[in-house]
């Protein structure tokens, strides 16, 4: 491909060029073509054009280098904006952009420990493997969310709607699931040890394969699948209504079921 500074051949005088025109009706077009060739001929001998073309290519190279060198700063800015969205909507209902913000942070492997998104509408949230230890997800709408392999140790999920949620392999040890809706949730390989499941709705919940449930409180569980309560109590769960009695049982580390 010809470059701007490649020497162009001299187009010759107009009379010579005119003599090579075979069709007379095209002459008006050549009135523009011949001066253009002549102008290009003179420009092609300017060293300045060669310098400018090299400068243009160098500018592109610099832009590419700067783009990649500034990637960490752009990522930090994106994280800062995501945290602004989350923090500015703390305690408020609705989405407010928090769903996208949480997903972006999780995709970049940012820790979400201790985050407060209570009452948020987060239906369909996709945060597999998220680090949500001691987070506040109270009264959240988390229907059909994916929190598989997530860390939910000590998280407050009281009153959360987790219908159809994917909680496979999550670590929810000590999580507060009081009065939560776990209908049709998948708890395969989930760690629910010491979790508060009092009054939780387990309608159609896939509980087969729960990894641990020791000292989890299942008092008042609603719509428990057939065999779940017996299995849970056999594997160390407790059924205690009062907070103080359950705290004492956990401190002792031994199951204690109230009649």
C-alpha positions as CSV (number, residue, x, y, z in Angstrom):
1,X,0.0,0.0,0.0
2,X,1.4,3.4,-1.0
3,X,2.3,5.8,1.7
4,X,1.8,9.5,1.7
5,X,5.5,10.2,1.3
6,X,6.2,7.5,-1.4
7,X,7.6,9.4,-4.5
8,X,4.8,9.6,-7.2
9,X,5.6,9.6,-10.9
10,X,5.5,12.9,-12.7
11,X,2.1,13.0,-14.6
12,X,3.6,14.9,-17.5
13,X,2.3,18.1,-19.1
14,X,-1.4,18.6,-19.7
15,X,-1.0,18.4,-23.5
16,X,0.6,15.0,-23.2
17,X,-2.1,13.8,-20.7
18,X,-4.8,15.2,-23.0
19,X,-3.5,13.2,-25.8
20,X,-3.9,9.9,-24.0
21,X,-7.7,10.6,-23.4
22,X,-9.6,8.3,-25.8
23,X,-13.2,9.5,-25.0
24,X,-13.8,13.1,-25.4
25,X,-16.7,13.2,-22.9
26,X,-14.4,12.3,-20.1
27,X,-12.2,15.4,-20.6
28,X,-14.0,17.4,-17.9
29,X,-13.2,14.7,-15.4
30,X,-9.5,14.8,-16.3
31,X,-9.5,18.6,-15.6
32,X,-9.6,17.5,-12.0
33,X,-7.6,14.3,-12.3
34,X,-4.4,15.8,-13.8
35,X,-4.0,18.7,-11.3
36,X,-4.6,16.3,-8.5
37,X,-1.8,14.0,-9.8
38,X,0.5,17.0,-10.2
39,X,-0.2,18.1,-6.7
40,X,0.3,14.6,-5.3
41,X,3.7,14.5,-7.2
42,X,5.0,17.6,-5.4
43,X,3.7,16.6,-2.0
44,X,5.3,13.1,-2.3
45,X,8.7,14.8,-2.3
46,X,8.2,16.6,1.0
47,X,10.1,15.0,3.8
48,X,7.8,16.7,6.2
49,X,5.0,14.3,5.2
50,X,7.2,11.3,6.0
51,X,7.9,12.8,9.4
52,X,4.2,13.4,10.0
53,X,3.3,9.9,9.1
54,X,5.9,8.4,11.4
55,X,4.6,10.8,14.1
56,X,1.1,9.6,13.6
57,X,2.1,5.9,14.0
58,X,4.1,6.8,17.0
59,X,1.1,8.5,18.6
60,X,-1.0,5.4,18.1
61,X,1.7,3.3,19.8
62,X,1.9,5.8,22.7
63,X,-1.9,5.7,23.1
64,X,-1.9,1.8,23.2
65,X,0.8,1.8,25.9
66,X,-1.0,4.4,28.0
67,X,-4.3,2.5,27.7
68,X,-2.8,-0.6,29.2
69,X,-0.6,1.2,31.7
70,X,-3.7,3.0,33.1
71,X,-5.8,-0.1,33.3
72,X,-5.3,-0.5,37.1
73,X,-6.4,3.1,37.7
74,X,-9.5,2.6,35.6
75,X,-10.3,-0.6,37.6
76,X,-9.9,1.4,40.9
77,X,-12.2,4.1,39.6
78,X,-14.8,1.4,38.6
79,X,-14.6,-0.1,42.1
80,X,-14.9,3.3,43.7
81,X,-18.0,4.1,41.7
82,X,-19.5,0.7,42.5
83,X,-18.9,1.2,46.3
84,X,-20.5,4.7,46.0
85,X,-23.6,3.1,44.5
86,X,-23.8,0.5,47.3
87,X,-23.1,2.8,50.2
88,X,-25.4,5.6,49.0
89,X,-28.3,3.2,49.0
90,X,-27.6,1.6,52.3
91,X,-30.8,0.6,54.1
92,X,-33.1,1.6,51.2
93,X,-35.4,-0.7,49.3
94,X,-35.2,-1.2,45.6
95,X,-32.2,-1.9,43.4
96,X,-30.5,1.4,43.0
97,X,-27.8,-0.1,40.8
98,X,-26.6,-2.3,43.6
99,X,-27.1,-5.6,41.8
100,X,-24.8,-4.6,38.9
101,X,-22.3,-3.0,41.4
102,X,-22.1,-6.2,43.5
103,X,-21.7,-8.4,40.4
104,X,-18.9,-6.2,39.0
105,X,-17.0,-6.2,42.3
106,X,-17.4,-9.9,42.6
107,X,-16.2,-10.5,39.1
108,X,-13.0,-8.6,40.0
109,X,-12.6,-10.7,43.2
110,X,-13.2,-7.8,45.5
111,X,-14.0,-8.8,49.1
112,X,-17.6,-8.0,50.2
113,X,-17.1,-8.8,53.8
114,X,-19.4,-6.8,56.1
115,X,-21.3,-5.2,53.3
116,X,-24.8,-3.8,54.1
117,X,-27.4,-4.2,51.4
118,X,-30.4,-4.9,53.6
119,X,-33.9,-4.5,52.0
120,X,-32.3,-4.4,48.6
121,X,-34.1,-5.9,45.5
122,X,-31.4,-8.2,44.2
123,X,-33.4,-10.8,42.4
124,X,-31.2,-12.9,40.0
125,X,-28.0,-11.7,41.6
126,X,-25.0,-13.6,40.2
127,X,-22.2,-13.7,42.8
128,X,-20.9,-17.2,42.9
129,X,-17.9,-17.6,45.2
130,X,-18.5,-14.1,46.8
131,X,-16.9,-13.3,50.1
132,X,-19.9,-12.1,52.1
133,X,-18.9,-13.1,55.6
134,X,-20.7,-11.0,58.3
135,X,-22.6,-9.1,55.6
136,X,-26.1,-7.7,56.2
137,X,-28.6,-9.1,53.7
138,X,-31.6,-8.8,55.9
139,X,-35.0,-8.7,54.2
140,X,-33.3,-8.8,50.8
141,X,-35.1,-10.1,47.7
142,X,-32.6,-12.7,46.5
143,X,-34.9,-14.9,44.5
144,X,-33.1,-17.0,41.9
145,X,-29.7,-15.7,42.9
146,X,-26.5,-17.6,42.5
147,X,-24.4,-17.7,45.7
148,X,-22.9,-21.0,45.1
149,X,-19.6,-21.5,47.0
150,X,-20.1,-18.1,48.6
151,X,-18.8,-17.4,52.1
152,X,-21.7,-16.4,54.3
153,X,-20.2,-17.0,57.7
154,X,-22.1,-14.9,60.2
155,X,-24.1,-13.2,57.5
156,X,-27.5,-11.8,58.5
157,X,-30.1,-13.1,56.0
158,X,-33.0,-12.8,58.4
159,X,-36.2,-12.4,56.5
160,X,-34.5,-12.7,53.1
161,X,-36.4,-14.1,50.2
162,X,-34.1,-16.9,48.8
163,X,-36.7,-18.7,46.7
164,X,-35.0,-20.7,44.0
165,X,-31.6,-19.5,45.2
166,X,-28.5,-21.5,44.3
167,X,-26.6,-22.0,47.5
168,X,-24.6,-25.1,46.5
169,X,-21.3,-25.4,48.4
170,X,-21.8,-22.1,50.3
171,X,-20.3,-21.6,53.7
172,X,-23.2,-20.3,55.8
173,X,-21.9,-21.3,59.2
174,X,-23.5,-19.1,61.9
175,X,-25.6,-17.2,59.3
176,X,-28.9,-15.7,60.4
177,X,-31.6,-17.2,58.3
178,X,-34.4,-16.5,60.7
179,X,-37.8,-16.3,59.0
180,X,-36.1,-16.5,55.6
181,X,-37.8,-18.0,52.5
182,X,-35.7,-20.9,51.2
183,X,-38.4,-22.4,49.1
184,X,-36.9,-24.4,46.2
185,X,-33.4,-23.3,47.2
186,X,-30.5,-25.6,46.4
187,X,-28.4,-26.4,49.6
188,X,-26.3,-29.1,48.1
189,X,-22.9,-29.2,50.0
190,X,-23.8,-26.1,52.0
191,X,-22.4,-25.6,55.5
192,X,-25.3,-24.6,57.8
193,X,-23.6,-25.4,61.1
194,X,-24.7,-23.0,63.9
195,X,-27.0,-21.2,61.4
196,X,-30.3,-19.7,62.7
197,X,-33.0,-21.4,60.6
198,X,-35.9,-20.7,63.0
199,X,-39.2,-20.2,61.2
200,X,-37.5,-20.5,57.8
201,X,-39.6,-21.8,54.9
202,X,-38.1,-24.9,53.4
203,X,-40.8,-25.8,50.9
204,X,-39.4,-27.9,48.1
205,X,-35.9,-27.1,49.2
206,X,-33.1,-29.4,47.9
207,X,-31.6,-30.3,51.3
208,X,-30.1,-33.7,50.2
209,X,-26.3,-33.4,50.5
210,X,-26.1,-30.6,53.0
211,X,-22.5,-30.7,54.2
212,X,-23.0,-29.7,57.9
213,X,-25.9,-28.7,60.1
214,X,-24.4,-29.1,63.6
215,X,-25.9,-26.8,66.2
216,X,-28.1,-25.1,63.5
217,X,-31.4,-24.0,65.1
218,X,-34.4,-25.5,63.2
219,X,-37.1,-24.5,65.7
220,X,-40.4,-23.6,64.0
221,X,-39.2,-24.5,60.5
222,X,-42.1,-24.3,58.0
223,X,-42.9,-26.7,55.2
224,X,-39.9,-28.9,56.0
225,X,-39.4,-31.6,53.4
226,X,-40.2,-35.1,54.5
227,X,-37.4,-36.5,56.7
228,X,-35.5,-33.2,57.0
229,X,-36.2,-32.5,60.7
230,X,-35.3,-36.0,61.8
231,X,-32.1,-36.0,59.7
232,X,-31.1,-32.5,61.0
233,X,-31.6,-33.4,64.6
234,X,-29.7,-36.7,64.1
235,X,-26.8,-34.7,62.7
236,X,-26.5,-32.2,65.5
237,X,-29.1,-29.6,64.8
238,X,-31.1,-28.2,67.6
239,X,-34.7,-26.9,68.1
240,X,-34.6,-24.1,70.7
241,X,-37.0,-21.2,70.7
242,X,-35.2,-18.8,73.1
243,X,-32.0,-16.9,72.1
244,X,-30.3,-17.3,75.5
245,X,-30.9,-21.1,75.6
246,X,-29.5,-21.5,72.0
247,X,-26.5,-19.3,72.8
248,X,-25.8,-21.5,75.8
249,X,-26.0,-24.6,73.7
250,X,-23.7,-23.2,71.1
251,X,-21.2,-22.1,73.7
252,X,-21.2,-25.6,75.2
253,X,-20.8,-27.0,71.7
254,X,-23.3,-29.8,72.4
255,X,-26.8,-30.2,70.9
256,X,-29.7,-29.4,73.2
257,X,-33.2,-29.8,71.9
258,X,-36.2,-28.2,73.7
259,X,-39.3,-30.3,74.0
